[in-house]
Amino acid sequence: MIEHLQPSRHDDLIDLVGDFLLAAQEPGLWPSALGRLAGLLRCQQAMLLRGEGGKRSVLATNNLDPNEIRALAGRRGDPDATWPVCPPLHREFVLPGDGRISLLVDRVPFDHEKLAVIERIGPLLASAWRLTDLLAASERRQSWGARTLEPLATGIAILARDGLVLQANAAAKRLLVAQKELRIEGGRLRAASAGLERSLARLLTAEIRPEEKRVTTESILLSRSGEGALEVLVVASPRFADAMPAAVAVALIFDPSRDVENPAVALAARHDLSFEQTQVVGHLLRGRNIPEIAQALNVPLEVITSCLGGVYAQIGTTRQVELVKLLLASGGG
């Protein structure tokens, strides 16, 4: 049975409120907070779920290992995770707010007093977990950015659907300052020209389903006064969401004349690729297929196919989006 709860206040639950607020800041405290709630309701188990119908994932329980909850916090729910139909001796309460979060407890029947407790604590319980997710995701992004993106000489900007810059390393900021066609303004990537702005918007709003293998790519040259042009490779794919839920694209910003900034050269150095393999990887990053690469390098298709076999053996993939992911994961290594 599903109960839809309405927000209200209850001054007598101040200790439980305190536990939820502490758990919001430290995910490992959720078992004890839900344990207090279970004790108040005189039930054996209290768990938080996220999802709809048969596709739901467990967020936290009063008996789940704290380290497991820390690992779950700040990550999107697994769409393939399932939870069985609510057992006869359990009861589920849908908590208010955006997103479907529910509380499952193993006590029946509930008297009016216990229902009132859940009704009054439900809104705070849902808000506390959402705060847990937000804080954990923010901390994970900051840690990831410091460890992996900052050491890279290639400029990296991780972009959300509306052009919001989720992460940008020092190289990206330095290179963008050196030209006037693209800029980070108000936390978003903006273009000076209407045409380039439309092109970026089209990339960031492309409807690509996560199960699809294709990606959308744009290669942009940015002129600089007195210096050679910068190149920006914008690679849009839903599979970037594996690392950051809101991410839809990665912009690689570099000076093509400087090997230290070239993403293909960075991957080649890490995986000990030959000069020919490095050339092929550079074209792959630009989203070109085998015939296009063969034409650009003026060599037979069979040569490119053979070269790709070597790239796959040494790197592990020839897919453009996976190459970008490997670059992001490489850091200064």
C-alpha positions as CSV (number, residue, x, y, z in Angstrom):
1,M,0.0,0.0,0.0
2,I,1.4,3.4,-0.9
3,E,0.7,6.4,1.3
4,H,1.2,10.0,-0.1
5,L,2.4,12.1,2.7
6,Q,1.9,15.9,3.3
7,P,4.4,18.2,5.0
8,S,3.8,19.2,8.6
9,R,5.8,20.0,11.8
10,H,6.5,18.1,15.0
11,D,8.6,19.7,17.7
12,D,8.9,16.4,19.6
13,L,11.0,14.8,16.9
14,I,13.9,17.2,17.3
15,D,16.4,14.4,18.0
16,L,15.4,12.6,14.8
17,V,15.6,15.8,12.9
18,G,19.2,16.3,14.2
19,D,20.1,12.8,13.1
20,F,18.8,13.5,9.6
21,L,20.7,16.8,9.3
22,L,24.0,15.1,10.4
23,A,23.4,12.3,8.0
24,A,22.9,14.8,5.2
25,Q,26.5,15.9,5.8
26,E,28.0,12.5,6.4
27,P,26.3,9.7,4.4
28,G,27.8,7.1,6.7
29,L,25.5,8.2,9.5
30,W,22.3,7.2,7.6
31,P,22.1,3.7,9.2
32,S,22.0,5.2,12.7
33,A,19.5,7.9,11.7
34,L,17.2,5.3,10.1
35,G,17.8,3.1,13.1
36,R,16.4,5.8,15.4
37,L,13.4,6.1,13.1
38,A,12.9,2.3,13.1
39,G,13.0,2.4,16.9
40,L,10.5,5.2,17.0
41,L,8.2,3.2,14.8
42,R,9.0,-0.1,16.6
43,C,9.9,-1.8,13.4
44,Q,12.9,-3.9,12.4
45,Q,13.9,-2.2,9.2
46,A,13.6,1.2,7.6
47,M,14.9,1.8,4.1
48,L,15.0,4.6,1.6
49,L,14.3,3.7,-2.1
50,R,14.4,5.7,-5.3
51,G,12.6,4.9,-8.5
52,E,9.2,3.9,-10.0
53,G,7.4,0.6,-10.1
54,G,9.6,-2.4,-10.5
55,K,12.8,-0.4,-11.2
56,R,13.9,1.0,-7.9
57,S,17.3,1.2,-6.1
58,V,18.1,1.1,-2.4
59,L,19.6,4.4,-1.2
60,A,20.1,3.6,2.5
61,T,18.8,1.3,5.2
62,N,19.3,1.1,9.0
63,N,21.4,-2.0,8.6
64,L,23.4,-1.2,5.4
65,D,27.2,-0.8,5.8
66,P,28.1,2.9,6.1
67,N,30.8,2.6,3.4
68,E,28.2,1.3,0.9
69,I,26.0,4.3,1.6
70,R,29.0,6.6,1.1
71,A,29.6,5.0,-2.3
72,L,25.9,5.4,-3.3
73,A,25.6,9.0,-2.3
74,G,26.0,11.6,-5.1
75,R,25.6,9.0,-7.8
76,R,22.5,8.6,-10.0
77,G,20.2,5.7,-9.3
78,D,21.0,2.5,-11.2
79,P,18.2,2.2,-13.8
80,D,18.6,-1.5,-13.9
81,A,18.3,-2.0,-10.1
82,T,15.1,-3.7,-9.1
83,W,13.3,-4.2,-5.9
84,P,10.5,-6.7,-5.5
85,V,6.8,-5.8,-5.0
86,C,6.2,-4.5,-1.5
87,P,5.9,-7.6,0.8
88,P,2.6,-8.1,2.6
89,L,4.2,-7.2,6.0
90,H,5.9,-4.0,4.7
91,R,4.5,-0.7,3.9
92,E,5.7,2.0,1.6
93,F,5.3,5.7,2.0
94,V,6.1,8.0,-1.0
95,L,7.9,11.1,0.3
96,P,7.0,14.6,-1.0
97,G,9.2,16.6,-3.3
98,D,10.8,16.3,-6.7
99,G,11.9,12.9,-7.7
100,R,10.5,9.7,-6.4
101,I,11.9,8.8,-3.0
102,S,10.0,6.5,-0.7
103,L,10.3,5.0,2.8
104,L,9.8,1.2,3.2
105,V,9.2,-0.1,6.7
106,D,8.2,-3.6,8.0
107,R,5.5,-2.8,10.5
108,V,1.7,-3.4,10.2
109,P,-0.7,-2.3,11.2
110,F,0.2,1.3,11.9
111,D,-1.8,3.2,14.5
112,H,-2.6,6.9,14.1
113,E,0.4,7.9,16.2
114,K,2.9,6.1,14.0
115,L,1.3,7.4,10.8
116,A,1.5,10.9,12.2
117,V,5.3,10.5,12.9
118,I,5.9,9.4,9.3
119,E,3.6,12.2,7.9
120,R,5.6,14.8,9.9
121,I,9.1,13.5,9.3
122,G,8.6,12.5,5.6
123,P,9.4,15.9,4.0
124,L,12.6,16.4,6.1
125,L,13.7,12.8,5.4
126,A,13.4,13.3,1.7
127,S,15.1,16.7,1.8
128,A,17.9,15.3,3.9
129,W,18.7,12.6,1.4
130,R,18.6,15.0,-1.5
131,L,21.0,17.2,0.4
132,T,23.2,14.2,1.0
133,D,23.2,13.6,-2.8
134,L,24.1,17.2,-3.6
135,L,26.9,17.5,-1.1
136,A,28.4,14.2,-2.0
137,A,28.2,14.9,-5.7
138,S,29.8,18.3,-5.3
139,E,32.6,16.8,-3.1
140,R,33.2,14.0,-5.7
141,R,33.4,16.5,-8.6
142,Q,35.9,18.7,-6.7
143,S,38.1,15.8,-5.8
144,W,37.9,14.3,-9.3
145,G,38.7,17.7,-10.9
146,A,41.8,18.3,-8.6
147,R,43.1,14.7,-9.2
148,T,42.6,14.3,-12.9
149,L,41.7,17.5,-14.8
150,E,44.2,20.0,-13.4
151,P,47.4,18.1,-14.3
152,L,46.3,17.9,-18.0
153,A,47.9,20.4,-20.5
154,T,44.8,19.9,-22.7
155,G,42.1,22.4,-21.8
156,I,39.0,20.5,-20.5
157,A,35.5,21.8,-20.0
158,I,32.7,19.5,-18.9
159,L,29.4,20.8,-20.1
160,A,25.8,20.4,-19.1
161,R,22.8,20.6,-21.5
162,D,22.3,24.3,-21.0
163,G,26.0,25.2,-21.5
164,L,26.7,25.2,-17.8
165,V,30.4,24.5,-17.2
166,L,30.4,21.7,-14.6
167,Q,34.2,21.5,-14.5
168,A,37.0,23.5,-16.2
169,N,40.7,23.0,-15.6
170,A,43.3,25.7,-15.4
171,A,44.5,25.0,-19.0
172,A,41.0,25.6,-20.4
173,K,40.6,28.9,-18.6
174,R,44.1,30.0,-19.7
175,L,43.5,29.1,-23.3
176,L,40.0,30.7,-23.5
177,V,41.4,34.0,-22.1
178,A,43.8,34.1,-25.1
179,Q,40.9,34.5,-27.7
180,K,37.6,36.2,-28.0
181,E,35.3,33.8,-29.7
182,L,34.4,31.6,-26.8
183,R,34.3,32.5,-23.1
184,I,33.0,31.3,-19.8
185,E,30.5,33.9,-18.6
186,G,28.1,33.4,-15.6
187,G,29.3,29.9,-15.3
188,R,28.3,29.0,-18.9
189,L,30.2,28.6,-22.1
190,R,29.2,31.4,-24.4
191,A,30.1,32.2,-28.1
192,A,30.7,35.7,-29.4
193,S,28.8,35.0,-32.7
194,A,25.2,33.9,-33.1
195,G,26.2,31.2,-35.5
196,L,28.7,29.6,-33.1
197,E,26.2,29.9,-30.2
198,R,23.6,28.0,-32.3
199,S,26.1,25.4,-33.1
200,L,27.0,24.8,-29.5
201,A,23.3,24.8,-28.5
202,R,22.6,22.1,-31.1
203,L,25.4,19.9,-29.8
204,L,24.4,20.2,-26.2
205,T,20.7,19.5,-26.8
206,A,21.2,16.6,-29.3
207,E,18.9,13.8,-28.3
208,I,21.1,10.7,-28.1
209,R,19.9,7.8,-26.1
210,P,22.5,6.2,-23.7
211,E,22.3,2.8,-25.4
212,E,23.2,4.4,-28.8
213,K,26.9,4.1,-29.9
214,R,27.0,7.3,-31.9
215,V,28.3,10.7,-30.6
216,T,27.9,14.2,-31.9
217,T,31.1,16.1,-32.6
218,E,32.1,19.7,-33.6
219,S,35.6,20.8,-34.4
220,I,36.0,24.6,-33.9
221,L,39.0,26.8,-34.8
222,L,39.4,29.9,-32.6
223,S,41.6,32.6,-34.0
224,R,44.1,34.5,-31.9
225,S,45.8,37.8,-32.8
226,G,49.4,37.2,-33.6
227,E,49.3,33.5,-32.9
228,G,48.0,30.3,-34.5
229,A,44.4,29.2,-34.0
230,L,43.2,27.2,-31.1
231,E,41.2,24.1,-31.7
232,V,38.1,23.1,-29.7
233,L,36.7,19.6,-30.0
234,V,33.2,19.3,-28.5
235,V,32.2,15.7,-28.0
236,A,28.6,15.2,-27.0
237,S,27.4,11.9,-25.7
238,P,25.1,10.6,-22.9
239,R,27.8,8.2,-21.8
240,F,29.7,11.0,-20.1
241,A,27.0,10.9,-17.5
242,D,28.7,7.8,-16.1
243,A,31.1,10.1,-14.3
244,M,28.9,13.1,-13.8
245,P,25.1,12.8,-14.1
246,A,24.4,16.3,-15.6
247,A,27.3,16.1,-18.2
248,V,26.3,15.9,-21.8
249,A,29.5,17.0,-23.5
250,V,33.3,17.5,-23.1
251,A,35.1,20.4,-24.8
252,L,38.8,19.7,-25.5
253,I,40.7,23.0,-26.0
254,F,44.3,23.0,-27.3
255,D,46.9,24.6,-29.5
256,P,47.4,22.1,-32.4
257,S,51.0,23.2,-32.8
258,R,51.9,22.3,-29.3
259,D,52.3,18.5,-28.7
260,V,52.0,18.9,-25.0
261,E,48.4,20.2,-25.3
262,N,47.3,17.9,-28.1
263,P,44.9,15.3,-26.7
264,A,45.9,12.7,-29.3
265,V,49.6,13.1,-28.3
266,A,48.7,12.9,-24.6
267,L,46.9,9.6,-25.2
268,A,49.8,8.4,-27.5
269,A,52.4,9.1,-24.8
270,R,50.3,7.3,-22.1
271,H,49.7,4.2,-24.3
272,D,53.0,4.2,-26.2
273,L,51.5,4.6,-29.6
274,S,53.4,5.0,-32.8
275,F,53.4,8.2,-34.9
276,E,50.9,6.7,-37.4
277,Q,48.6,5.5,-34.6
278,T,48.7,8.9,-33.0
279,Q,47.6,10.5,-36.3
280,V,44.7,8.0,-36.4
281,V,43.7,8.7,-32.8
282,G,43.7,12.5,-33.6
283,H,41.2,11.9,-36.4
284,L,39.1,9.5,-34.2
285,L,38.8,12.3,-31.6
286,R,37.4,14.5,-34.3
287,G,34.7,11.9,-35.0
288,R,36.0,10.8,-38.3
289,N,35.3,7.3,-39.6
290,I,37.6,4.9,-41.4
291,P,37.0,6.2,-45.0
292,E,37.4,9.8,-43.8
293,I,40.6,9.0,-42.0
294,A,42.0,7.2,-45.0
295,Q,41.1,10.1,-47.2
296,A,42.6,12.7,-44.8
297,L,45.9,10.7,-44.6
298,N,45.9,9.6,-48.2
299,V,46.4,5.9,-47.5
300,P,44.3,2.8,-48.3
301,L,41.4,1.7,-46.1
302,E,43.3,-1.5,-45.2
303,V,46.1,0.5,-43.7
304,I,43.7,2.4,-41.4
305,T,41.9,-0.8,-40.4
306,S,45.2,-2.5,-39.5
307,C,46.3,0.6,-37.6
308,L,43.0,0.7,-35.6
309,G,43.6,-3.0,-34.7
310,G,46.9,-1.9,-33.1
311,V,45.2,1.1,-31.3
312,Y,42.5,-1.2,-29.9
313,A,45.1,-3.7,-28.7
314,Q,47.2,-0.9,-26.9
315,I,44.4,1.4,-25.7
316,G,41.5,-0.9,-25.4
317,T,39.0,1.0,-27.6
318,T,38.6,2.9,-30.9
319,R,35.4,4.6,-29.9
320,Q,35.7,8.4,-29.8
321,V,33.7,8.8,-26.5
322,E,35.9,6.2,-24.8
323,L,39.1,7.9,-26.0
324,V,37.9,11.1,-24.4
325,K,37.0,9.3,-21.2
326,L,40.5,7.7,-21.1
327,L,42.0,11.2,-21.6
328,L,39.9,12.6,-18.7
329,A,41.0,9.6,-16.5
330,S,44.7,9.9,-17.3
331,G,45.4,13.1,-15.3
332,G,49.1,13.8,-15.4
333,G,50.0,10.1,-15.8
